[in-house]
Amino acid sequence: MNIRLFKPCLGEEELNYIKDAFDRAWIGLGPRVSEFENEWSKYLGCKSSIGLNSATAALHLAISAFKFPAGKKVLVPAITFAATAFAPIYNQLEPEFVDVDENTISISMNDLEKKYSKDCVAVMPVHFGGHPAQMDLIMEFAKSKNLKVVEDCAHTAGSSYKGKKNGLWGDIGCFSFEEKKAMTTGDGGMLCSDDAELIAPMKASRWVGIDKDTWKRADGYTDTKAPDARHWYYEIASLGYKYNMNDLSASIGLAQLKKLDWMNAERSRHIKRYLDGIKSLVHIKPLLPFEPDKNSYWLFGVRCEKRDELILYLKSKGIATGVHYMPLMLFPYFKKWDNGCETSKRIWNSFITLPLFTELTEIEIDYIIESLMEFDKKY
Ligand SMILES: Cc1ncc(COP(=O)(O)O)c(C=O)c1O
């Protein structure tokens, strides 16, 4: 056996869309990106979406939308991917780490209240592994303190919490379509909001500050009915980045979006099998309070105090594992923002991520469960 940790679910549908992009010979920022943005807005039920090359870019631009004065603080969970905490830093703001809830590994309401100070301007909840953060409570708290909310939805796509789609609770939602995620475009991200005006300037920001899409201008280059010698003209009125999604990625995204619900359901089915298989284990417990019928998870994992021994054991069986994540302040770069977060520092040592992807087979899951059982028995 050699079982991967993550694997994108790709096939004929994606190839057909890519072939179409090749046939039109337009693979940069173009009409497919607009089409994907519209389809995504429809799917999520939001007013506006902007396609980007990553969630890292989406989080950066989302925070920039509010034009916070430099030096203010943004509340970020201590256990997340670095991109969440980079977003305030890219914007000359300071990350203020908030401890996570011991069970859900999402931002702790208790510590959020403790870490809040007058300098805080925003909070960035992460739906860790796909398990929803307590968005109702977070929104209530944010409103009472006048904090903006940028939802980091890199770990979930298409899921809801208390009847509302994740990504639409906060002011702006940011999604990741990186290779390993719930759906992929190779690399890619989406910035979404019901406040279309708030994120409209981000269209120029993603395209080196240019206020017009090249592919729309291109029609004018040869339009004899519009004898305008300045068809090439565009304004640059703000700082821009090269953060755009391209038509090749959007083509893959259009095909992936059609099967997102199915892929989410397949991963839920796998999680149920895992949960059933490990329920009697003594030393190995589920990483999260998984509710596969309610939520859409990107990640499955367990907690075990003998983490490194279990990782080595699974390695000897050909089973890939990972650790998501080490608390950010334990990395040299983030050390200067270390402000405690003792729960995060204590619990992460037991985290192990196990294989989870759409096409994982029942035979593979049962083999992983058997290996976990063997380890648990001789623990
Ligand atoms: C919580 C979280 N936020 C943001 C990102 C960044 O996503 P991307 O790779 O699309 O930039 C990731 C990627 O793993 C993530 O896990």
PDBQT file of the ligand as one rigid body, heavy atoms in Angstrom, charges set to zero:
ROOT
HETATM    1  C1  LIG A 401      -6.369  28.233   6.792  1.00  0.00    +0.000 C 
HETATM    2  C2  LIG A 401      -5.698  28.572   5.495  1.00  0.00    +0.000 A 
HETATM    3  N1  LIG A 401      -5.750  29.832   5.051  1.00  0.00    +0.000 NA
HETATM    4  C3  LIG A 401      -5.187  30.191   3.886  1.00  0.00    +0.000 A 
HETATM    5  C4  LIG A 401      -4.505  29.284   3.101  1.00  0.00    +0.000 A 
HETATM    6  C5  LIG A 401      -3.846  29.739   1.855  1.00  0.00    +0.000 C 
HETATM    7  O1  LIG A 401      -4.412  29.153   0.728  1.00  0.00    +0.000 OA
HETATM    8  P1  LIG A 401      -3.678  29.249  -0.679  1.00  0.00    +0.000 P 
HETATM    9  O2  LIG A 401      -2.721  28.113  -0.758  1.00  0.00    +0.000 OA
HETATM   10  O3  LIG A 401      -4.799  29.134  -1.681  1.00  0.00    +0.000 OA
HETATM   11  O4  LIG A 401      -2.991  30.563  -0.763  1.00  0.00    +0.000 OA
HETATM   12  C6  LIG A 401      -4.430  27.956   3.513  1.00  0.00    +0.000 A 
HETATM   13  C7  LIG A 401      -3.726  26.954   2.710  1.00  0.00    +0.000 C 
HETATM   14  O5  LIG A 401      -3.465  25.842   3.101  1.00  0.00    +0.000 OA
HETATM   15  C8  LIG A 401      -5.032  27.585   4.748  1.00  0.00    +0.000 A 
HETATM   16  O6  LIG A 401      -4.969  26.327   5.204  1.00  0.00    +0.000 OA
ENDROOT
TORSDOF 0
